[in-house]
Amino acid sequence: RLESDLARALELHYVNDRYSLALEWLGYGNDYDIEGGEWGPDSELDLRGERRGGTHPLSITGTYMFVPDRVELAVRLEDFDDNRGDGFYTNDINGVEADTDFDRKNLYVGLNYYVDGHDMKFHLGQLKESRDGIDDSDDTTFWGVGMSLSF
């Protein structure tokens, strides 16, 4: 069941020649939670509800095209402002209920190489995810290579 409360959103974009900046923000009201029933804690299926109430996730992206129409540097910072709250199951095999609050943040730095505008481009980047809260030992770094095609 979805508790009624407001969610607010803000999205801003700025582009100027070689630079771009984007900001996305969500604000969930204090009671914006899904819990109980098919979405809530379930010891048999290990399903979890969503406790978004009182959280404010944020994403900021900046780019710089340092070789015009060809090579672009991209940086993105995401702060998920995670807030699971008391009473949601951890990954403990005993199903112990605990405060599973953690604050996840991602930092992505990458390069885009445009072959044919946005129709064909290659990506190379690194994503670092950090978690502050219960256990800081699960910070992770990923490297990625990709190609995008549009028709």
Salt bridges, closest charged atoms under 4 A:
GLU3 OE2 - ARG1 NH1 2.89
GLU11 OE2 - HIS13 NE2 2.85
GLU35 OE1 - ARG51 NH2 3.09
ASP46 OD2 - ARG48 NH1 3.53
GLU50 OE1 - ARG52 NH2 2.72
GLU78 OE2 - ARG76 NE 3.80
ASP79 OD2 - LYS105 NZ 3.84
ASP81 OD2 - HIS56 ND1 3.90
ASP82 OD2 - ARG104 NE 2.92
ASP103 OD2 - LYS105 NZ 2.69
GLU129 OE2 - ARG131 NE 2.97
ASP138 OD2 - ARG131 NH1 3.61
